[in-house]
Amino acid sequence: MTVRIEFLGMQRSITKTSAIDMPISEKTIVADVLEYVRGRYPDLPLDEKMILMIVNQGMTSPDTILKRNDTVSFLPAIGGG
């Protein structure tokens, strides 16, 4: 089983790819994917407090259990007013 991790905008420049696949188990959660990406791309700025976690185009939490063929991405949180 795998999930697809998509890289957008600046993330593509740093990773030099638009997506990678990650093998998962039945207990893999979004936080595991975040750690996997941090390990592969240590220069990628992925502070949990500064990103939105997305699975299949919907916001989610770090403890969400992933399923086969899910798509995960991490978007920078944007503030303004």
C-alpha positions, 0 to 999 in steps of 0.5 A: 500500500502507498500514499502519494505525497504532492509538493506544491509551489516552493516545495517543488523547487526544494524537492525537485519533484512534484510528488513521491510515493510512500509505503504505508501500513494500516496504522500509518497516520498523517504525522508519519508522512510528515516525519517521512518527508522531513527525513527525506527533505530536511531543508523543507520548512514543515513546522506543524504549527505553520502548515495545513495538512491536506488529505484528498483535498480536505484539511485533516489532523496529524492523527488521521489514519491513511488509506491506500492511494490517499494523496497528502500535501502540506500547505503553508498557513496563510494569515492576513487581515 
